[in-house]
Amino acid sequence: MSDALTAINSVIWSDWLVYLCLGTGIYFSVRTRFLQLRHVKEMFRLLVGGEKSPDGVSSFQALAMSLSGRVGTGNVAGVATAIAFGGPGALFWMWTVAFLGASTSFIESTLGQMYKTRDSLSGEYRGGPAYYLSRALAHTKGAPFFKVYGYVFAAVTVLACGVLMPGVQANSLATAIDGAWTVPAWAVAVGTVIVLAFVIIGGVKRIAVVASVVVPFMAIAYILAALVIVILNASELPSTIALVFGSAFGLNSALGAVVGLAVMWGVKRGVYSNEAGQGTGPHSAAAAEVSHPAKQGLVQAFAVYVDTLFVCSATGFLIISTGAYRVFSGGTEDGEVLVEGGLLSATAVVGPQYVQAGFDSEFPGIGAAFIAITLFFFCLTTIIAYYYMAETNLRFLLGKTSAKIIPGIRTSIGRVMTVALQALILVAVAYGCVNTATDAWTMGDIGVGLMAWLNIIGILILQQPALKALRDYEAQKKQGLDPVFNPTPLNIKGATFWESYVPQRKKAEAKER
């Protein structure tokens, strides 16, 4: 099975996907006139603002839901693997894909908000790539193709988020907990499944509540703790920065053999971590209550910064400045050790143990436990976000049949399939806890790669509505208005939700009540 997974992964994550991720980021940065720089202040303003209704969540909650999917084991174990197999220079390429990917995230998240719909069962907002792929060009001759395209993406997302990707989070969690308290993997599996079952059965609103409380706290706590370690090793900071840039551009002779791998692993783990272009962010973006799709596009672009430039950077500097790293040739632990920081034990395994060793170097006996607790929150909220995305795409696949009642059990098809999905993801989590780390990561990479291929090609085709929305938003801001989206004068077809949605009317009705 391992050989088959590796073969599939090597095809999906070929150099072409790396070029596609970087090239798309450059292209959208130019087309949006580098909005990731121009609108940073606006991103902050929108983060704490935005509407909220019984059908949708606030901009902050949507950001928290998005971060709960982006901030996970990729920010800890993922950074460690990128450095181990791509050298310290991989961190630079993670920054690069984050900066460029912010524009990509804006495009996909704006489209997600623009083509959202209201769920027939719960009444909550749903959206994502499957929705905009099938709706944006529904008025053209290409409608049949894009309808199928949308269904293919939805099916792949259910597979990726419901089966392939949760195992990575669960495996890293089990590894970290075992390293801290010697708890067997099966026990971690049981405990994690129980906690997850409680949360995911509570519905999307509970997911938003849990994420909005946990995600900011865990991210800030982790960044501050890592910052303390880096400050305590401040004398190593200049050499750390030099090593990152030297390794990224082949200036370090010892790491010359992994220059190409630095790009590959930096982009690979960067996309895995911040998810820009993968198509996951638009799902949470669609759940937000806003008056203009571009608002949520900007908020989600900021999420990419938080994930990589803050959290991943904290991990990277922690590992390198403390010397808790070991770089292998050939992209595997079986390869030759090219260079190492000198802190790791001979038996240290690539992943959370790198970060645990870094913390233990300054706070002996505390590092392993702290990382285990951090990963518990990171991994738990990420799996919850995966479930939400899988459920959203399941509802898309079912369509109107979701509300049909099954004779004999008096339950809708949608409810039955939702319960089946809940059971499936819980099984995937349990299996991930006891699976090997190599297979777990390979399965996760396959899921990420499949979604990225389908979504990036899709948003390159459908970019015009998002670019029109950006220009419309900027024009209204120049007039001193709080932008309100109306697709009709912009000649944007298929955004049926917005054609009948009038925020001012909803506010007036709320005041009358």
C-alpha positions as a printed Julia matrix, in Angstrom:
513×3 Matrix{Float64}:
   0.0    0.0     0.0
   2.83   2.4     0.87
   4.43   1.99   -2.57
   1.12   2.61   -4.32
   0.45   5.75   -2.27
   3.95   7.06   -2.97
   3.56   6.46   -6.71
   0.22   8.29   -6.8
   1.6   11.16   -4.75
   4.64  11.59   -7.01
   2.35  12.0   -10.02
   0.02  14.49   -8.32
   2.81  16.5    -6.67
   5.02  16.74   -9.74
   6.97  19.91  -10.52
   4.0   21.1   -12.56
   1.85  21.57   -9.48
   4.63  23.59   -7.83
   4.87  25.8   -10.93
   1.08  26.12  -11.01
   0.89  27.28   -7.37
   3.69  29.85   -7.73
   2.66  30.99  -11.21
  -0.96  31.49  -10.22
   0.08  33.51   -7.18
   2.26  35.78   -9.32
  -0.5   36.17  -11.91
  -3.23  37.1    -9.42
  -0.87  39.41   -7.54
  -0.37  41.37  -10.76
  -4.06  41.29  -11.72
  -5.14  42.56   -8.29
  -2.28  45.09   -8.18
  -0.84  43.34   -5.15
  -3.89  43.74   -2.94
  -2.02  41.76   -0.27
   0.07  44.9     0.24
  -2.43  47.63   -0.66
  -5.26  46.43    1.55
  -3.54  45.22    4.72
  -5.17  48.0     6.77
  -8.57  47.16    5.31
  -8.05  43.5     6.18
  -7.61  44.43    9.84
 -10.68  46.66    9.79
 -12.88  44.0     8.25
 -11.59  41.38   10.64
 -13.35  42.97   13.61
 -16.36  44.16   11.64
 -18.97  42.55    9.46
 -22.57  41.55    9.91
 -24.01  38.49   11.55
 -27.38  36.81   11.15
 -29.17  33.58   12.12
 -28.14  32.19    8.71
 -24.49  33.2     8.7
 -21.53  33.81   10.97
 -19.49  36.98   11.51
 -16.36  37.79    9.53
 -14.25  36.99   12.58
 -15.97  33.64   13.08
 -15.52  32.83    9.39
 -11.83  33.73    9.71
 -11.58  31.54   12.8
 -13.26  28.67   10.95
 -10.81  29.16    8.1
  -7.82  29.33   10.44
  -9.02  26.2    12.2
  -8.52  24.44    8.88
  -5.3   26.2     7.95
  -3.57  26.12   11.36
  -2.87  22.49   12.14
  -0.09  19.95   12.25
   1.28  21.5     9.05
   2.38  24.48   11.12
   4.37  22.26   13.48
   5.24  18.87   12.0
   4.84  20.19    8.46
   7.5   22.86    8.92
   9.81  20.27   10.48
   9.43  17.93    7.49
   9.97  20.81    5.05
  13.26  21.68    6.76
  14.3   18.02    7.09
  13.8   17.23    3.4
  14.22  20.64    1.77
  16.69  22.31    4.1
  16.18  25.58    6.04
  15.64  27.31    2.69
  12.23  25.63    2.47
  11.05  28.19    5.03
  11.78  31.0     2.56
   9.68  29.3    -0.1
   6.87  28.85    2.42
   6.95  32.63    2.9
   6.96  33.12   -0.86
   3.96  30.9    -1.49
   2.13  32.62    1.39
   2.76  36.14    0.06
   1.76  35.21   -3.48
  -0.99  32.89   -2.29
  -2.77  35.7    -0.44
  -3.98  37.02   -3.8
  -5.04  33.52   -4.84
  -6.92  33.15   -1.57
  -8.72  36.44   -2.24
  -9.93  35.25   -5.65
 -11.18  31.86   -4.47
 -12.77  33.19   -1.26
 -14.53  36.04   -3.07
 -15.94  33.52   -5.53
 -17.0   31.29   -2.64
 -18.94  34.14   -1.04
 -20.34  35.35   -4.38
 -21.88  32.03   -5.43
 -23.02  30.79   -2.03
 -26.5   29.44   -1.36
 -28.72  28.67    1.61
 -28.83  25.06    2.79
 -32.29  23.52    2.36
 -32.05  21.56    5.62
 -30.37  23.91    8.1
 -30.95  27.28    6.43
 -27.26  28.1     6.87
 -25.03  29.47    4.14
 -23.07  26.99    2.05
 -20.52  27.57   -0.68
 -17.13  26.65   -2.06
 -15.44  25.65   -5.32
 -18.12  23.12   -6.26
 -20.7   25.89   -6.09
 -18.84  28.51   -8.11
 -17.56  25.96  -10.64
 -21.12  24.88  -11.43
 -22.84  28.29  -11.19
 -20.49  30.93  -12.6
 -20.8   29.79  -16.24
 -24.22  28.15  -16.02
 -25.52  30.65  -18.6
 -22.94  29.64  -21.23
 -22.51  26.74  -23.63
 -19.91  25.34  -21.28
 -22.5   24.88  -18.53
 -22.72  21.05  -18.8
 -18.94  20.69  -18.52
 -18.66  23.0   -15.51
 -21.58  21.32  -13.81
 -19.7   18.03  -14.03
 -16.52  19.85  -12.97
 -18.3   21.04   -9.84
 -19.52  17.56   -8.99
 -16.03  16.11   -9.5
 -14.54  18.69   -7.15
 -17.25  18.01   -4.57
 -16.61  14.26   -4.69
 -12.84  14.79   -4.42
 -13.34  17.12   -1.44
 -15.52  14.61    0.4
 -12.8   12.02   -0.19
  -9.93  14.36    0.74
 -11.48  16.06    3.78
 -13.45  13.06    4.96
 -10.86  10.29    4.47
  -7.38  11.32    3.3
  -6.47  14.46    5.24
  -7.77  13.89    8.8
  -5.28  11.04    9.32
  -2.28  13.41    9.19
  -3.66  15.5    12.03
  -4.57  12.44   14.08
  -1.21  10.78   13.52
   0.79  13.83   14.61
  -1.44  14.22   17.65
  -0.95  10.59   18.67
   2.82  10.85   18.14
   3.12  14.0    20.23
   0.95  12.69   23.08
   2.86   9.42   23.15
   6.13  11.33   23.29
   4.91  13.49   26.16
   3.04  11.01   28.34
   3.6    7.57   26.76
  -0.07   7.16   25.91
  -0.73   4.36   23.38
  -2.1    5.36   20.0
  -5.35   3.42   20.46
  -6.14   5.39   23.62
  -5.53   8.68   21.81
  -7.81   7.44   19.03
 -10.65   6.7    21.45
 -10.36  10.03   23.24
 -10.12  12.07   20.06
 -13.09  10.33   18.47
 -15.26  11.02   21.54
 -14.4   14.74   21.57
 -14.91  15.09   17.82
 -18.24  13.27   17.9
 -19.57  15.8    20.4
 -18.51  18.81   18.36
 -19.4   17.8    14.81
 -22.88  16.63   15.78
 -23.53  20.15   17.08
 -23.64  21.61   13.57
 -21.92  24.43   11.75
 -22.79  27.11   14.32
 -21.16  25.12   17.1
 -18.1   24.68   14.89
 -17.92  28.45   14.51
 -18.27  28.99   18.25
 -15.62  26.42   19.13
 -13.22  27.69   16.48
 -13.65  31.36   17.37
 -12.72  30.62   20.98
  -9.94  28.08   20.5
  -8.11  29.14   17.34
  -7.02  32.67   18.3
  -5.96  31.5    21.75
  -3.93  28.54   20.53
  -2.24  30.49   17.73
  -1.23  33.41   19.96
  -0.07  31.13   22.78
   2.06  29.08   20.41
   3.59  32.11   18.69
   4.44  33.78   22.02
   5.98  30.6    23.41
   8.07  30.1    20.28
   9.07  33.77   20.34
  10.38  33.37   23.89
  12.59  30.49   22.73
  13.88  32.5    19.77
  14.64  35.5    22.01
  16.55  33.28   24.41
  18.6   32.22   21.37
  18.86  35.74   19.94
  22.58  35.33   19.35
  21.76  32.63   16.79
  19.25  34.77   14.89
  21.67  36.33   12.35
  23.1   32.93   11.42
  19.57  31.48   11.3
  18.42  34.09    8.79
  21.61  33.64    6.76
  21.08  29.88    6.71
  17.47  30.24    5.51
  18.36  32.53    2.6
  21.63  30.78    1.81
  19.9   27.42    1.63
  17.03  28.83   -0.44
  19.35  30.1    -3.18
  22.11  27.5    -3.08
  24.65  29.72   -1.33
  25.3   27.09    1.33
  27.66  24.48   -0.1
  26.56  21.77    2.34
  22.94  22.18    1.24
  23.53  22.65   -2.48
  22.09  19.21   -3.2
  18.66  20.18   -1.86
  18.16  23.58   -3.52
  15.51  22.18   -5.85
  13.94  20.25   -3.01
  13.79  23.45   -0.95
  11.4   24.91   -3.51
   9.39  21.69   -3.77
   9.03  21.14   -0.02
   8.52  24.82    0.72
   5.64  25.08   -1.75
   4.27  21.64   -0.83
   4.17  22.3     2.9
   3.25  25.93    2.37
   0.1   25.0     0.46
  -0.61  22.2     2.94
  -0.39  24.72    5.76
  -2.0   27.93    4.47
  -4.24  26.18    1.89
  -4.11  29.12   -0.55
  -5.53  27.85   -3.83
  -6.46  24.47   -2.42
 -10.14  25.34   -2.31
 -10.74  24.86    1.41
 -10.88  28.54    2.41
 -13.91  29.37    0.22
 -16.07  27.02    2.28
 -15.72  29.04    5.48
 -15.71  32.3     3.49
 -19.17  31.43    2.14
 -20.54  31.0     5.68
 -19.9   34.65    6.56
 -22.58  37.35    6.67
 -21.18  40.3     4.71
 -22.56  42.99    2.41
 -19.94  42.42   -0.28
 -18.01  39.26   -1.32
 -14.71  41.18   -1.52
 -14.91  41.81    2.22
 -14.58  38.14    3.0
 -11.99  37.74    0.26
  -9.75  40.24    2.04
 -10.32  38.62    5.43
  -9.38  35.2     4.07
  -6.27  36.64    2.39
  -5.21  37.81    5.83
  -5.66  34.26    7.13
  -2.83  33.15    4.83
  -0.54  35.69    6.48
  -1.49  34.55    9.98
  -0.9   30.92    9.13
   2.47  31.07    7.4
   4.14  34.4     8.16
   3.3   34.12   11.86
   2.75  30.53   12.97
   4.99  28.67   10.51
   7.74  31.27   10.88
   7.62  30.84   14.65
   8.13  27.09   14.23
  10.88  27.49   11.65
  12.93  29.98   13.65
  12.46  27.88   16.79
  13.78  24.73   15.1
  16.73  26.38   13.36
  17.85  28.75   16.14
  17.95  25.94   18.71
  19.67  23.51   16.35
  16.77  21.05   16.53
  16.98  19.97   12.9
  18.57  17.41   10.64
  18.54  17.67    6.82
  18.41  14.52    4.68
  19.12  14.03    0.99
  16.6   12.38   -1.31
  13.51  13.61    0.54
  13.48  10.69    2.99
  14.86   9.81    6.41
  16.75   6.96    4.74
  18.85   9.51    2.87
  22.27  10.82    3.81
  22.41  13.43    6.59
  23.7   16.58    4.88
  23.75  18.89    7.87
  22.33  19.01   11.38
  21.98  21.52   14.16
  23.46  19.28   16.81
  20.58  19.27   19.3
  18.59  16.21   18.19
  19.18  12.76   19.57
  20.15   9.99   17.18
  16.67   8.48   17.46
  14.7   11.7    16.86
  12.0   11.22   14.22
  11.12  13.94   11.71
   8.01  15.79   12.83
   6.79  17.06   16.22
   9.9   15.74   17.94
  12.0   18.46   16.27
   9.82  21.14   17.86
   9.61  19.31   21.18
  13.41  19.13   21.3
  13.63  22.86   20.58
  11.34  23.7    23.48
  13.05  21.25   25.8
  16.4   22.92   25.1
  15.26  25.97   27.08
  12.53  24.49   29.25
  13.59  20.9    30.03
  10.71  18.52   30.6
   8.07  21.02   29.5
   8.57  21.09   25.72
   7.07  17.7    24.91
   3.94  18.37   26.97
   3.47  21.89   25.6
   3.69  20.73   21.99
   1.32  17.83   22.7
  -1.25  20.24   24.14
  -0.73  22.69   21.27
  -1.16  19.95   18.69
  -4.3   18.76   20.44
  -5.96  22.12   19.76
  -4.38  22.58   16.32
  -5.33  19.11   15.1
  -8.77  19.02   16.71
  -9.96  22.27   15.13
  -8.46  21.33   11.78
 -10.33  18.02   11.71
 -13.53  19.87   12.66
 -12.98  22.22    9.72
 -12.36  19.25    7.44
 -15.69  17.79    8.5
 -17.49  21.05    7.73
 -15.99  21.13    4.23
 -16.81  17.49    3.59
 -20.37  18.04    4.77
 -20.79  21.13    2.59
 -19.73  19.2    -0.51
 -21.88  16.23    0.42
 -24.89  18.56    0.53
 -23.88  19.86   -2.9
 -23.72  16.34   -4.33
 -27.11  15.43   -2.89
 -28.8   18.62   -4.03
 -32.59  18.61   -3.7
 -32.64  14.89   -2.89
 -31.14  15.83    0.47
 -34.57  16.8     1.8
 -36.4   13.69    0.55
 -37.73  11.4     3.27
 -36.71   7.74    3.26
 -39.83   5.57    3.68
 -39.89   3.47    6.8
 -37.39   5.43    8.9
 -38.96   8.89    8.46
 -35.58  10.51    8.03
 -34.3   12.57    5.13
 -31.6   11.3     2.8
 -29.48  14.26    3.81
 -29.62  13.34    7.49
 -28.7    9.73    6.82
 -25.79  10.65    4.58
 -24.59  13.23    7.1
 -24.5   10.62    9.84
 -22.62   8.29    7.49
 -20.07  11.04    6.8
 -19.66  11.68   10.51
 -18.97   8.0    11.08
 -16.53   7.92    8.13
 -14.41  10.81    9.35
 -14.31   9.39   12.88
 -13.04   6.09   11.48
 -10.45   7.98    9.41
  -9.26   9.77   12.56
  -9.01   6.55   14.53
  -7.06   4.9    11.7
  -4.78   7.9    11.39
  -3.78   7.59   15.04
  -2.5    4.05   14.56
  -1.24   4.43   10.97
   2.42   5.07   10.09
   3.47   8.72    9.79
   4.76   8.17    6.25
   1.49   6.77    4.95
  -0.55   9.36    6.83
   1.39  12.27    5.3
   1.31  10.71    1.83
  -2.46  10.28    1.99
  -2.82  13.88    3.14
  -0.59  15.16    0.34
  -2.69  13.28   -2.21
  -5.85  14.93   -0.9
  -4.32  18.42   -0.92
  -2.83  17.94   -4.39
  -6.05  16.7    -5.98
  -8.03  19.64   -4.61
  -5.34  22.15   -5.63
  -5.17  20.94   -9.24
  -8.95  21.15   -9.69
  -9.47  24.44   -7.85
  -6.55  26.45   -9.23
  -7.44  25.6   -12.83
 -11.03  26.48  -12.01
 -10.32  29.92  -10.54
  -8.02  30.79  -13.43
 -11.01  30.23  -15.71
 -13.52  31.99  -13.42
 -11.35  34.92  -12.29
 -13.32  37.73  -13.95
 -16.25  37.9   -11.49
 -13.83  38.12   -8.55
 -11.78  40.85  -10.24
 -14.98  42.77  -11.03
 -15.99  42.45   -7.38
 -12.63  43.87   -6.28
 -12.92  46.87   -8.61
 -16.51  47.45   -7.51
 -15.49  47.28   -3.85
 -12.65  49.75   -4.33
 -14.87  52.14   -6.32
 -17.52  52.2    -3.59
 -14.86  52.73   -0.91
 -13.53  55.76   -2.83
 -17.06  57.2    -2.71
 -17.04  56.87    1.07
 -19.63  54.08    1.05
 -19.85  50.82    2.93
 -19.71  48.57   -0.16
 -22.85  46.61   -1.0
 -22.73  44.0    -3.74
 -25.18  43.93   -6.63
 -24.2   41.52   -9.41
 -26.67  42.84  -12.0
 -24.95  46.12  -13.01
 -21.62  44.28  -13.03
 -23.05  41.73  -15.5
 -22.14  38.86  -13.18
 -24.36  35.86  -13.85
 -25.23  32.99  -11.52
 -24.88  34.88   -8.23
 -28.55  34.24   -7.49
 -28.23  34.69   -3.73
 -27.04  38.28   -4.17
 -29.67  39.15   -6.76
 -32.36  39.06   -4.09
 -30.31  39.87   -0.99
 -30.62  43.44    0.32
 -28.66  44.0     3.55
 -30.3   47.37    4.27
 -33.76  45.78    4.15
 -32.74  43.04    6.57
 -31.31  45.66    8.97
 -34.48  47.74    8.79
 -36.63  44.7     9.49
 -34.44  43.79   12.44
 -34.84  47.28   13.93
 -38.63  47.13   13.53
 -38.7   43.91   15.55
